[in-house]
Amino acid sequence: MGLSRLAALHGVATSFSPSAGVTEPVPEGTVVAVLGALGVDATTPEAVRDALAAAESAARSRLLPATLVVWSGEPLPPALTGLPPGTELTVRLEEADETPPAPMRVPDGEEHPAGPGDDAPAPPWWAEPPLGVHRLAVRAPGHEDQSCTLVVAPARVPQPPGRTHGFLVQLYSLLSARSWGMGDLGDLADLASWSGRCLGAGFVQVNPLHAAVIGSPTDPSPYRPSSRRFPDPVHLRVESVPEYGHTTDPAALDELRRKAAELSDAVLDKGALIDRDAVWALKRQALDLLAAVPLTPGRRAAYCDFLAAQGRALEDHALWCALAEVHGSDWHGWPAELRDPRSDATARARSELLDRVDFHCRLAWLTDAQLADAQRAARDAGMAVGIVHDLAVGVHPGGADTWAQQDAFAHGMSVGAPPDAFNARGQDWGLPPWRPDTLAASGYAPYRGLLRGVLAHAGALRIDHVMGLFRLWWVPEGRPPTEGTYVTHDAEAMLAVLVLEAHRAGTVVIGEDLGTVEPGVREALARRGVLGTSVLWFERDWSGTGRPLAPEQWREDCLATATTHDLPSTAARLTGDHVTLRHRLGLLTRPLDEERREDGADTAEWLALLARLGMLPEGGDDEEAAVRAVHRFLLRTPARMAGVWLPDTIGDRRPQNLPGTWDQYPNWRLPIADAEGRPVTLEELASSPRLHRLMDVLRPRQDPPGARVAPPGTRTAPPGARPA
C-alpha cells in the first residue's frame, strides 16, 4: 500500500485498463523505475516509507497547488476560495514592466459560499490579474509563506470562422517544378494561394516541420525531431532567400540547382524515393554561399531582433547543431564535458564555433520568415484559417531539445502506448517524456516556449496524441511496452497554458484524439474549444449497434476527414489494396481471406449507407465516384472543418506511413502519385480533372469574389509558378 500511495501522490498509475471492464496491474519494478525517473527513491521499503512521509507532509503543509489555474470569467478554484481568513495574496506579473496589482486580502471571518462546480461570482476581495502566467505569493496566519504559479487564461481557444474545408498534405511529398527534390515552403505558399483562390479552401494542414536530427542517414519521420521549438531549414525555398541574387559565386549556385533538378527528376520520373539527406546536402552548400553575403542594414536589424526575441533557446539549439556537425548527432556520445550545455567546456566551444552557431541561427531566421510568408499567402488568398501546423508528441532522445533542457526530460524513459485490443504488444515510440514535476516547477517555461514557436505563423495547430496533455504511457528503458505505466500531467495547467498561448496567437487548436481516450478527456478539451479529429471509417455507434454513424450524429467541434498520414488512402481503403499491401509485407495476423472478408464487409456497410443517403448515384463499383461520395458525406456532417487528404484528389493508393514497419516500407519518402503510382507535381495537381471533380463536391455553391476556378482539363499552375 505504501508504494501505491507514493505512486498516486506523484501521478504514477499502478494499474491500467486495456479494455472496458478489464484492469491490469503494473509491475512493481516499473513503478519503482518511473518514480526514480521523477527523482523519488522507492528502491527499498525504507526508502518508500521516507519518501511517502516527505510527500504527505509537503501536501499537508501547502495552501495552494504547485500551479493554480484561473479561467477568466469563471468561478475561482476551491484552492483560492478556501484560503483561511486573513490570508494576504500578492501577484508578481509575467511582464515585469506592467504595473503590479495591489495585494489582496481575505477578510477576517470571510467564508466564501461557493463550492466546487458552483457558479457563484468571485469574492469581493479578488481582483483578477491580466491574462498570463504569473507568480502568486500567499501569507496566511499560522502558515509559512508560500508561492505558486498562477495561470490566468481565457475560457476557450479561438474558433474557426464558420465551416470550412481544406487540404491535408505531407509537405515533403508535394514536389513542384521548382522543388529541390522534396516539397518546400515555397510549394506550401503556392498550394495555399492556389487552393484558397481557386477552390475556396480555408486551410492547408501539413506534417510537423520541426528541426530534424542532423546526420546521415537522417530519421525521415517528421514525428521524431531534434527540436519541436525550431523549424527545419531543409524546407527553405533557397531561391526565395533575399541574398540569393547577390552571391559572389553564381556559377556554384547554378551547379547546385542542376543537381537539385536531377534529384527531382529521379523522384518524379525514375521511381526514386525522396532523399532528404541528399536534398539537405545541396541546400546546406547553397545556404553556406548565401551566408557569406553581407546583410543589408535593414536585414541585419531584423535578424538582430529575431535573435533577441528567441534568446538563449535559439543559442542552445544552434550550438547543438554546430556541435553535432563535429561530434555526431547524439549528444550522449559527445565528450563528457560537452554533454552539459552550461559547462565551461561548452562555453568555450560556443566561442570556437561562433561562425557555425551564427549560421544555424540565421537558418532558423530564414525559415521563420518563409513560414510567415506561407501563412500570409494563405490569408491573402482568402483562407479563413490558413496553414495548420502539426505538433509532434515528442523529440528524439539524442537531439537538441533533450540536450538543452535535460532537467525537463525523464531520463531512461520512453513514451509509447499500452497493449490493447488492436496491439497486444503495446508500442514504444522512442521519445523521452517531459517530467511533470519539472514543468510545474518552471512555470511550464519549456512548454510555453514551444507553443509560442509553433503558433507564431499558424492559423491553427494540430496536436498529435492530444491525450498526452493529460497522461502518457511511460516505458522504462530495457522493458517491453507491456511493462509501462501511465504518468499524469496537471491537465488543467497544461490546457490553460495552451489556451492562453493560442489566444495570444489567435490560433485554432485541433486535437488528434483517435484511439483509446480516457473518459472525460474529450469533454475537457471541448469545454476549452479544442476541436477533435473524426475519421470516417472509425465513426461508428460503438456503444450500441456498431453501425456507421449517420452524418447528423457526428460531433460539430471537430476536423472531419476520410484518412490521415498513418492510414490507407481512401482509394486503397475502397479497393482493399491496403490489405494486400500488409499481406505482402507480412503484417497480417490472420489469413488473407479472413482479413479481406472483414475489410470488404466494413467497406460495403459504408457504401450502402452512402447509397441510401443518395450520395453515390454512380454505384459502388466506381472507385473515383465512391471517393467523391465519402467527401459528400463529410460535408453533410456538422463538423466545423472538413479535411481532404491531398493524395486522395488524384487516387493515390500508397500510404505515406505504414505503422509497424521500418525498412520494409518507404515511410515518409514517397511523392504524391496518381492511381497508377505515377508521381504528380503541384502544377499537374492544379490541372487534374479528377481533382476538380472531387473539389466540386466541396467548393462553395457561390464562389468567393475574385475566385478563378479552373474547369476540369484546363492546365493551370499555382500563382507565381513558372516552368523550370
C-alpha positions in Angstrom: 0.0 0.0 0.0 2.9 2.4 0.7 4.3 2.1 -2.8 0.8 2.6 -4.3 0.1 5.6 -2.2 3.5 7.1 -3.1 2.9 6.5 -6.8 -0.5 8.1 -6.6 1.0 11.2 -5.0 3.3 11.5 -7.9 0.8 10.8 -10.6 2.1 7.3 -11.4 -0.5 4.6 -12.1 -0.2 1.2 -10.5 -2.9 -0.4 -12.8 -4.5 0.4 -16.2 -7.5 -0.7 -18.2 -6.6 -2.1 -21.7 -10.3 -2.5 -22.5 -13.7 -1.9 -20.9 -14.2 -3.9 -17.7 -10.6 -5.1 -17.6 -7.9 -3.9 -15.2 -4.3 -5.0 -15.3 -1.7 -4.4 -12.6 1.5 -2.5 -13.4 4.7 -4.4 -12.5 6.2 -3.2 -9.2 9.6 -2.8 -10.9 8.0 -0.4 -13.4 6.5 1.7 -10.7 9.9 1.9 -8.9 11.7 2.8 -12.1 9.3 5.5 -13.1 9.4 7.1 -9.6 13.1 7.0 -9.8 13.0 9.0 -13.1 10.9 11.5 -11.2 13.6 11.9 -8.6 11.8 9.7 -6.0 13.7 6.8 -4.4 11.4 3.8 -4.0 14.0 1.0 -4.2 13.6 -0.3 -0.7 10.7 -0.4 1.9 12.6 2.2 4.0 13.0 4.5 1.0 9.3 4.2 0.2 8.4 5.0 3.8 10.7 8.1 3.9 9.6 9.3 0.5 5.9 8.8 1.4 6.3 10.7 4.7 8.0 13.6 2.9 5.4 13.8 0.2 2.4 13.6 2.6 4.0 16.2 4.9 4.5 18.6 1.9 0.9 18.0 0.7 -0.5 18.8 4.2 1.5 22.0 4.6 0.6 23.5 1.2 -2.1 26.0 1.0 -2.0 26.0 -2.8 -1.1 23.5 -5.5 2.2 24.0 -7.5 0.1 25.5 -10.3 -3.2 27.3 -9.8 -5.4 28.0 -12.8 -8.0 30.8 -13.0 -10.2 30.7 -16.0 -11.3 34.2 -16.9 -15.0 34.8 -16.3 -15.4 31.5 -14.5 -15.7 30.7 -10.7 -12.5 30.7 -8.8 -10.9 27.3 -8.0 -11.6 25.9 -4.4 -8.0 26.3 -3.5 -8.4 30.1 -3.7 -11.9 30.4 -2.2 -10.8 28.1 0.7 -7.9 30.2 1.9 -8.1 31.0 5.6 -9.3 34.4 6.7 -6.5 37.0 7.0 -4.5 35.5 4.1 -2.7 38.1 2.0 -2.1 37.5 -1.7 0.5 39.2 -3.9 0.7 38.7 -7.6 4.0 39.1 -9.5 3.1 39.6 -13.1 4.6 37.8 -16.1 5.6 41.1 -17.7 7.9 42.8 -15.3 7.2 46.3 -16.8 3.4 46.0 -16.1 2.0 47.8 -13.1 1.6 45.1 -10.4 -1.9 44.8 -8.9 -2.5 45.8 -5.4 -2.1 43.0 -2.8 -5.4 41.2 -1.9 -6.5 40.0 1.5 -9.1 37.5 2.6 -11.2 39.4 5.2 -11.4 38.1 8.7 -14.4 35.9 9.1 -14.8 35.5 5.3 -16.5 32.3 4.3 -17.0 32.2 0.6 -20.2 30.2 -0.1 -19.2 28.8 -3.5 -18.1 25.2 -3.6 -16.6 23.2 -6.4 -18.7 23.4 -9.5 -20.8 26.4 -8.2 -21.3 29.4 -10.5 -21.1 31.9 -7.7 -19.3 35.1 -8.5 -15.7 35.7 -7.3 -15.5 37.1 -3.7 -15.2 40.9 -3.4 -11.6 40.7 -2.2 -10.4 39.1 -5.5 -9.1 41.3 -8.3 -8.4 39.2 -11.4 -4.9 39.7 -12.8 -4.4 40.1 -16.6 -4.1 37.0 -18.7 -0.7 35.4 -18.3 1.5 33.1 -16.3 2.3 34.9 -13.0 3.6 34.1 -9.6 1.2 34.2 -6.6 2.6 34.6 -3.1 0.4 33.9 -0.1 0.9 34.8 3.6 -1.6 33.1 5.9 -1.8 33.2 9.7 -0.2 30.1 11.2 1.5 29.0 7.9 4.8 29.5 6.3 4.9 31.9 3.3 4.2 30.1 0.1 4.1 30.8 -3.6 2.9 29.0 -6.7 2.5 29.5 -10.5 -0.8 31.3 -11.3 -2.1 30.8 -14.9 -4.9 33.2 -15.8 -6.4 32.0 -19.1 -9.4 32.8 -21.3 -12.2 30.3 -21.2 -11.7 29.0 -24.8 -9.3 29.0 -27.7 -10.2 30.9 -30.8 -12.7 29.1 -33.1 -12.7 28.8 -36.9 -15.0 31.5 -38.5 -17.8 29.2 -39.7 -17.5 25.9 -41.5 -14.5 25.4 -43.9 -12.7 22.8 -45.9 -9.1 22.3 -46.8 -6.2 20.0 -47.7 -4.1 17.7 -45.6 -0.6 17.1 -47.0 2.8 15.8 -46.1 4.9 18.8 -47.4 7.9 16.8 -48.4 5.7 14.7 -50.7 4.5 17.8 -52.7 7.1 18.5 -55.4 6.8 21.2 -57.9 8.8 22.3 -60.9 10.9 24.4 -58.5 11.5 21.9 -55.8 14.9 20.7 -54.9 13.9 17.0 -54.6 11.2 17.4 -52.0 8.4 19.8 -51.2 9.3 23.1 -49.6 7.8 26.3 -48.1 7.5 27.9 -51.4 5.4 25.0 -52.6 3.3 25.3 -49.4 2.7 29.0 -50.1 1.7 28.2 -53.7 -0.6 25.4 -52.7 -2.3 27.7 -50.2 -2.6 30.6 -52.6 -4.0 28.5 -55.5 -6.4 26.4 -53.4 -7.7 29.4 -51.5 -8.3 31.5 -54.6 -9.5 28.8 -57.0 -11.1 26.1 -54.8 -12.4 28.2 -51.9 -10.2 26.2 -49.4 -10.0 27.5 -45.9 -6.8 25.8 -44.7 -3.8 23.6 -45.6 -2.7 21.2 -42.9 0.9 20.0 -43.0 3.1 17.5 -41.2 5.4 18.7 -38.4 8.1 21.0 -39.8 10.2 20.7 -36.7 14.0 20.6 -36.9 15.3 17.1 -37.7 18.3 15.4 -36.2 21.4 16.3 -38.1 23.3 13.5 -39.6 23.2 10.9 -42.4 21.1 8.9 -42.6 18.5 11.2 -41.0 15.4 9.7 -39.5 12.8 10.6 -42.1 9.9 10.7 -39.7 8.7 14.2 -39.0 7.3 12.9 -35.7 10.7 12.3 -34.1 12.5 15.6 -34.4 15.6 17.0 -32.8 13.6 20.1 -31.7 10.0 20.9 -31.7 10.6 24.6 -31.0 12.5 25.5 -34.1 11.8 24.7 -37.8 13.8 22.6 -40.2 15.7 24.6 -42.8 15.5 21.7 -45.2 12.1 23.2 -46.1 13.6 26.5 -47.2 13.0 27.6 -50.8 16.6 28.6 -51.5 15.8 31.0 -54.4 13.4 33.0 -52.2 16.2 34.0 -49.7 16.8 37.7 -50.4 20.6 37.2 -50.5 20.3 34.7 -53.4 20.8 37.2 -56.1 23.9 38.7 -54.6 26.2 35.8 -54.1 29.7 36.2 -55.4 29.7 32.7 -56.9 26.5 32.3 -59.0 28.1 29.5 -61.0 28.3 27.4 -57.9 24.6 28.1 -57.2 23.7 27.1 -60.7 25.6 23.8 -60.3 23.7 23.1 -57.1 20.4 23.9 -58.8 21.3 21.5 -61.6 22.0 18.7 -59.1 18.7 19.5 -57.3 16.9 19.2 -60.6 18.4 15.7 -61.0 17.1 14.8 -57.6 13.6 15.9 -58.6 13.8 14.1 -61.9 14.8 10.9 -60.2 11.8 11.1 -57.9 9.3 12.2 -60.5 10.4 10.2 -63.5 12.6 7.3 -62.4 10.9 5.9 -59.3 13.4 7.1 -56.8 12.4 7.8 -53.2 12.6 11.2 -51.7 16.1 11.5 -50.3 16.1 14.1 -47.5 19.8 13.7 -46.8 20.7 14.5 -50.5 18.4 17.4 -50.5 19.9 18.9 -47.4 23.4 18.3 -48.6 22.7 20.6 -51.6 20.7 23.2 -49.7 23.4 23.4 -47.0 26.0 24.2 -49.6 23.8 26.8 -51.1 23.0 28.3 -47.8 26.6 28.5 -46.9 27.2 30.5 -50.0 24.3 32.8 -49.1 25.5 33.2 -45.6 28.7 34.8 -47.0 26.6 37.7 -48.5 26.5 40.6 -46.1 23.1 41.5 -44.8 21.7 45.0 -45.7 21.2 47.3 -42.7 17.5 46.6 -42.6 18.0 42.9 -42.9 20.7 43.0 -40.2 18.3 44.9 -37.8 15.6 42.3 -38.5 18.0 39.4 -37.8 19.1 41.0 -34.5 15.5 41.5 -33.5 14.9 37.8 -34.1 17.9 36.8 -32.1 16.8 39.0 -29.2 13.3 37.6 -29.3 14.4 33.9 -29.3 17.1 34.4 -26.7 19.0 31.5 -25.1 16.7 28.9 -26.5 17.9 29.6 -30.1 21.5 29.9 -29.0 21.4 26.5 -27.4 19.7 25.0 -30.5 22.2 26.5 -32.9 25.1 25.4 -30.6 23.8 21.8 -30.6 23.6 21.9 -34.4 27.2 23.2 -34.6 28.5 20.6 -32.1 26.6 17.8 -33.9 28.5 18.7 -37.1 31.7 18.0 -35.2 30.8 15.2 -32.8 27.8 13.4 -34.2 24.1 13.7 -33.9 23.6 12.0 -30.5 24.9 14.2 -27.7 25.1 11.2 -25.4 28.2 10.2 -27.4 29.9 13.6 -27.2 32.9 14.2 -25.0 31.7 14.2 -21.4 32.4 17.9 -20.8 30.2 18.9 -23.8 27.1 16.9 -22.6 26.3 19.7 -20.2 25.1 22.8 -22.0 26.2 25.0 -19.2 29.7 23.7 -18.7 32.8 25.7 -19.1 33.9 23.5 -22.0 30.6 24.1 -23.7 31.0 27.8 -23.3 34.5 27.6 -24.9 33.0 25.5 -27.8 30.4 28.2 -28.3 33.2 30.7 -28.9 35.2 28.4 -31.1 32.2 27.5 -33.2 30.8 31.0 -33.3 30.5 31.2 -37.1 28.6 27.9 -37.3 26.4 28.9 -34.4 25.5 32.1 -36.2 24.9 30.1 -39.4 22.3 27.9 -37.7 20.7 30.9 -36.0 20.4 32.5 -39.4 18.8 29.4 -40.9 16.2 29.5 -38.2 15.5 33.1 -39.0 15.2 32.5 -42.7 12.9 29.5 -42.2 10.8 31.5 -39.8 10.4 34.2 -42.4 9.3 31.7 -45.1 6.8 30.2 -42.6 5.4 33.7 -42.2 5.2 34.1 -46.0 3.2 30.9 -46.3 0.7 32.0 -43.8 0.5 35.4 -45.3 -0.1 33.9 -48.8 -2.9 31.7 -47.3 -4.7 34.6 -45.7 -4.2 36.8 -48.8 -5.9 34.1 -50.8 -9.0 34.4 -48.6 -8.4 31.4 -46.4 -10.4 31.5 -43.2 -7.7 29.6 -41.2 -4.6 29.3 -43.3 -1.7 27.0 -42.5 -2.4 24.3 -39.9 0.8 23.3 -38.3 1.3 19.9 -36.5 2.9 19.5 -33.1 4.7 16.1 -32.6 4.2 14.3 -29.4 7.9 14.3 -28.5 11.5 14.6 -29.6 14.5 12.4 -30.5 16.4 11.3 -27.3 19.7 12.5 -28.8 18.5 15.8 -30.2 18.8 19.5 -29.4 15.8 19.7 -27.0 16.9 16.9 -24.8 20.4 18.3 -24.6 19.5 21.9 -23.9 16.6 21.0 -21.5 18.0 17.9 -19.7 16.3 18.7 -16.4 12.9 18.8 -18.1 13.1 15.2 -19.5 12.7 11.9 -17.7 15.9 10.0 -18.3 15.7 6.3 -19.0 12.0 6.6 -20.1 10.3 6.5 -23.4 6.7 7.4 -24.4 4.5 4.8 -26.1 1.1 3.1 -25.9 -0.2 0.3 -23.7 -1.3 -3.0 -25.0 -4.9 -3.0 -26.2 -7.3 -4.9 -28.3 -5.6 -3.7 -31.5 -2.0 -4.2 -30.4 -1.3 -6.8 -27.7 2.4 -5.9 -27.5 1.9 -2.2 -26.9 4.1 0.5 -28.5 7.4 2.2 -27.7 7.8 5.4 -29.7 11.4 6.1 -28.6 10.5 9.6 -27.4 11.6 10.7 -23.9 8.8 12.3 -21.9 8.7 15.6 -20.1 8.8 15.4 -16.3 5.5 16.8 -15.0 7.1 18.0 -11.7 9.9 19.9 -13.5 7.5 21.6 -15.9 5.4 22.7 -13.0 8.4 24.0 -11.0 9.5 26.1 -14.0 6.1 27.6 -14.5 5.8 25.5 -17.7 8.5 27.6 -19.3 9.6 24.8 -21.8 6.0 24.1 -22.8 5.2 27.8 -23.2 8.3 28.5 -25.3 7.5 25.5 -27.5 3.9 26.7 -28.1 5.0 30.2 -28.9 7.4 28.9 -31.5 4.9 26.7 -33.3 2.0 29.1 -33.0 3.9 32.1 -34.4 2.8 31.6 -38.0 -0.1 29.2 -37.7 -3.7 29.7 -38.5 -4.4 26.5 -36.5 -2.3 24.0 -34.6 -2.9 20.2 -34.7 -1.6 18.5 -31.5 -0.6 14.9 -32.2 -1.9 12.5 -29.5 -3.6 15.3 -27.6 -4.3 12.9 -24.8 -0.7 13.4 -23.8 -1.7 16.7 -22.2 -3.5 14.5 -19.6 -1.3 11.4 -19.3 1.4 9.5 -21.2 2.4 5.8 -21.2 6.0 5.7 -19.9 8.1 2.7 -20.8 11.3 2.2 -18.7 14.5 1.6 -20.7 15.1 -2.1 -21.3 11.5 -3.1 -20.7 8.8 -4.0 -23.3 5.9 -1.6 -23.8 3.6 -4.1 -22.0 5.5 -3.2 -18.8 5.0 0.5 -18.9 2.5 2.7 -16.9 0.6 5.9 -17.2 2.0 9.1 -15.7 -0.3 12.0 -15.4 0.2 15.7 -16.1 -1.6 18.5 -14.4 -4.1 18.6 -17.2 -5.8 21.8 -16.0 -2.4 23.6 -16.1 -1.4 22.1 -19.5 -4.7 23.1 -21.0 -4.7 26.6 -19.5 -1.2 27.3 -20.9 -2.3 26.0 -24.3 -5.5 28.1 -24.3 -3.6 31.2 -23.2 -0.9 30.9 -25.9 -3.4 30.1 -28.6 -5.5 33.1 -27.6 -2.4 35.3 -27.8 -1.6 34.0 -31.3 -5.3 34.0 -32.5 -4.9 30.3 -33.4 -7.5 27.5 -33.7 -6.4 24.2 -31.9 -7.2 20.7 -33.2 -6.5 17.7 -31.0 -5.7 14.3 -32.6 -7.9 12.2 -30.2 -8.1 9.0 -32.1 -7.8 5.6 -30.5 -8.2 4.8 -26.8 -9.2 8.0 -24.9 -9.5 8.3 -21.2 -13.1 9.2 -20.0 -13.6 12.9 -19.6 -10.7 13.9 -21.9 -12.8 14.8 -25.0 -15.3 16.7 -22.8 -12.5 18.7 -21.1 -11.0 19.6 -24.5 -14.4 20.5 -26.0 -15.1 22.8 -23.0 -12.0 24.8 -23.8 -12.8 25.0 -27.5 -10.2 22.4 -28.7 -11.5 20.7 -31.8 -11.3 16.9 -32.0 -10.5 14.7 -35.0 -13.0 12.3 -36.6 -12.0 9.8 -39.3 -14.9 8.4 -41.3 -14.1 4.7 -41.1 -13.9 4.9 -37.3 -17.1 6.8 -36.7 -19.5 4.0 -35.6 -22.0 3.6 -32.8 -19.6 1.6 -30.7 -21.8 1.7 -27.6 -24.9 0.5 -29.5 -25.4 -1.1 -32.9 -21.8 -0.8 -34.1 -23.1 0.5 -37.4 -21.7 3.6 -39.2 -22.8 6.9 -37.6 -25.3 8.9 -39.7 -23.8 12.3 -40.6 -26.1 14.2 -38.3 -24.8 12.1 -35.3 -21.2 13.3 -35.7 -19.9 15.9 -33.3 -19.7 19.5 -34.5 -16.4 20.5 -32.9 -14.0 18.5 -34.9 -11.9 18.2 -38.1 -13.6 15.5 -40.1 -11.5 13.5 -42.6 -11.6 10.3 -44.6 -8.0 9.3 -43.7 -4.7 10.5 -42.2 -1.0 10.0 -42.9 -1.0 6.8 -40.8 -4.0 5.2 -42.5 -4.7 3.9 -46.0 -5.7 6.4 -48.7 -9.4 6.4 -49.4 -8.9 4.7 -52.8 -6.8 2.0 -51.1 -9.5 1.5 -48.5 -12.3 1.2 -51.0 -10.4 -1.3 -53.2 -8.9 -3.3 -50.4 -5.4 -2.6 -51.7 -4.2 -1.8 -48.1 -4.9 -5.3 -47.0 -3.0 -6.7 -50.0 0.0 -4.4 -49.1 0.0 -5.5 -45.4 -0.1 -9.2 -46.5 2.8 -8.7 -48.9 4.8 -7.2 -46.1 3.9 -10.0 -43.6 2.0 -7.7 -41.3 -1.3 -9.6 -41.1 -2.1 -11.6 -38.0 -4.9 -13.6 -39.7 -5.3 -15.4 -43.0 -5.5 -13.1 -46.0 -9.0 -14.3 -47.0 -10.3 -13.6 -43.5 -8.8 -10.1 -43.5 -10.3 -9.4 -46.9 -13.8 -10.6 -45.9 -13.8 -8.4 -42.8 -12.4 -5.4 -44.6 -14.8 -5.8 -47.5 -17.8 -6.1 -45.2 -16.8 -2.9 -43.4 -16.4 -1.0 -46.6 -19.6 -2.4 -48.1 -21.5 -1.2 -45.0 -20.3 2.3 -45.5 -21.0 2.2 -49.2 -24.5 1.0 -48.5 -25.1 4.0 -46.2 -23.7 6.4 -48.8 -26.1 4.9 -51.4 -29.1 5.1 -49.1 -28.3 8.8 -48.5 -28.2 9.4 -52.2 -24.5 10.3 -52.2 -23.4 7.5 -54.6 -25.6 7.8 -57.7 -22.9 6.1 -59.9 -22.9 2.9 -57.8 -20.2 1.3 -55.6 -18.1 -0.1 -58.4 -16.8 3.3 -59.4 -13.9 3.9 -57.1 -13.5 7.6 -58.1 -17.2 8.2 -57.6 -17.0 6.5 -54.2 -14.2 8.8 -53.1 -16.4 11.7 -54.0 -19.3 10.2 -52.1 -17.2 9.9 -49.0 -16.5 13.6 -49.1 -20.1 14.4 -49.8 -20.8 12.6 -46.5 -18.1 14.6 -44.6 -19.8 17.8 -45.9 -23.1 16.6 -44.6 -21.8 16.3 -41.1 -21.9 19.3 -38.8 -18.1 19.2 -38.5 -16.5 22.7 -38.3 -13.7 21.7 -40.6 -13.5 19.1 -43.3 -10.1 17.9 -44.5 -9.3 16.3 -47.8 -6.1 14.2 -47.9 -4.4 15.7 -51.0 -3.3 12.3 -52.4 -7.0 11.3 -52.4 -7.7 14.0 -55.0 -5.9 12.0 -57.7 -6.5 8.5 -56.4 -3.1 7.8 -54.8 -3.2 4.3 -53.2 0.0 4.3 -51.3 0.1 5.3 -47.6 2.7 7.8 -46.6 3.4 5.9 -43.4 2.7 2.2 -42.6 2.8 1.8 -38.8 4.6 -1.3 -37.7 7.2 -1.1 -40.4 10.7 0.3 -40.5 12.8 -0.7 -43.6 10.1 -3.0 -45.1 8.2 0.1 -46.5 9.5 3.6 -47.6 7.7 5.5 -44.9 7.9 9.3 -45.2 9.7 9.1 -48.5 7.0 8.9 -51.2 5.9 11.7 -53.5 2.2 12.2 -54.2 1.2 9.9 -57.1 -1.9 9.2 -59.2 -3.9 6.0 -59.2 -1.3 4.3 -61.4 1.5 5.2 -59.0 3.0 7.9 -61.2 4.3 10.9 -59.2 2.5 14.1 -59.8 3.7 17.7 -59.3 1.9 20.6 -57.8 1.4 22.0 -61.3 -0.1 18.8 -62.5 -2.3 18.6 -59.4 -3.7 22.1 -60.1 -4.9 21.0 -63.6 -6.1 17.5 -62.7 -9.6 16.8 -63.9 -10.0 14.2 -61.2 -9.1 16.7 -58.5 -11.5 19.3 -59.8 -14.3 16.7 -60.0 -13.7 15.9 -56.3 -13.4 19.5 -55.2 -16.6 20.4 -57.0 -18.2 18.5 -54.1 -16.7 20.8 -51.5 -16.5 24.1 -53.4 -18.9 26.7 -52.0 -22.0 26.9 -54.2 -21.2 30.6 -54.8 -17.5 31.2 -55.5 -15.9 33.9 -53.4 -15.4 37.3 -55.1 -12.4 37.2 -57.5 -12.2 33.4 -57.4 -10.7 31.9 -60.6 -12.0 28.4 -60.9 -10.2 26.2 -63.4 -12.5 23.9 -65.4 -11.6 20.3 -65.5 -8.9 19.7 -68.1 -7.5 23.2 -68.0 -3.8 23.3 -67.3 -3.3 25.9 -64.6 -0.3 26.5 -62.5 -0.3 27.9 -59.0 0.2 31.7 -58.8 3.8 32.7 -59.5 4.9 29.3 -60.8 7.0 29.2 -64.0 8.4 26.3 -66.0 11.6 25.0 -64.6 
